Amino acid sequence: MPADGQALIDVLIPAYNSEGTIESSVRSIQNQTVRSIRILVIDDGSSDRTSEIVAAIAAADPRVEHIQKPGNSGIVDTLNIGLARCTAPYVARHDADDLAYPNRFEVQLAYLEADPDLIAVGAVARHVDEWGNHTAAHGSFARPPPPELADPRSFPSREPYLMHPFLMVRRDALVAVGGYRYVMHAEDTDLYWRLQERGRLHNPPDLLGDYRFHMGSITSGSVHNGRIGALASQLAAISAVRRRTGRPDLDFPRERLAQYRAAAGVTDLLRMASSDLTPEERAYLEVAVAAKLLESASYRPYLLEGADCHFIRTTLTANWHRLSPEEAAEMEEKLVTVGTRMFYHRRLRELTMLLPRAAFVRTVRRVAGITLQTRLQRLRRAGGRLRPLAGGRRGSAA
């Protein structure tokens, strides 16, 4: 750290009941090759040993500051409390259950310092399970597309997304856009739309950390959180369109969070959100939420419920003509992906509620192909052979 005590990077780590992962997570930041850092761990009212563990880490490393909130109020409040403490020219995000590789900050700083027009960068991250094992269940690696391809009018909105736990951003830009807003389970997406209006965002191709997929993560924790995230992310896109067309921005009041949590389902959520929208925005939101909920269910660990399946199928069927050929192809693939997961989890009732005939046929074929491939692989490993049908002869028809 420089002699004046000013760090080059302030690192924000929100933590809530993270006793099982917080020590290794913070250690991965302590071990960065860039040493001029300050690590702000903001405990959001944990009821486990998180606070005790962080306090011990801070006592041993003066770069670590333990900020303890009096109660649990969510990630937006937690991050904004941390942001108010930041003084470094760069702010990095990190989660209490993820791991940064030692060169993460070095690589990200190189991009930012080489291009003054670049205000935020992300990274490629490897998916791991709750025990830290590499998993292919969610696509092996998180590789967000280039932010310049973002489109707030597509179905669902194509976000200028950076991996939030691997974000590094110029502090002046983060402060200028007002920090985080109460866009529940999509506060990162909302932030990126606003940052994009001030400068360029970039997703480097560099693999810089491990991203943990588990049911304890906020958006993955339940299908209802997935519904809220789908709604909020599409409202963030509508908000971006409003700003970019010179219209009054949407408001995201904190009080709406409790209403969203108490909502009976996705149609109830849409009813709550639609009161602030024009008829055109309401029509967009319904289709975009159906598409986003389907997309999220293709990689999140939760499974859709019957009402979700009915909503997605009826909404997309009625509005299929509004999708571009690329969007339609993507939705067809997501239907088969989600249908395949449901098949293996024996959610056959929900599967039939979700899939139109063509997608159902494709799903059955995919399941049959996966099953056959899995059986053949097991046989090869065991050195076995497929047995002929009983009563049949090799080379003859059964």
Disulfide bonds with the S-S distance in Angstrom:
none
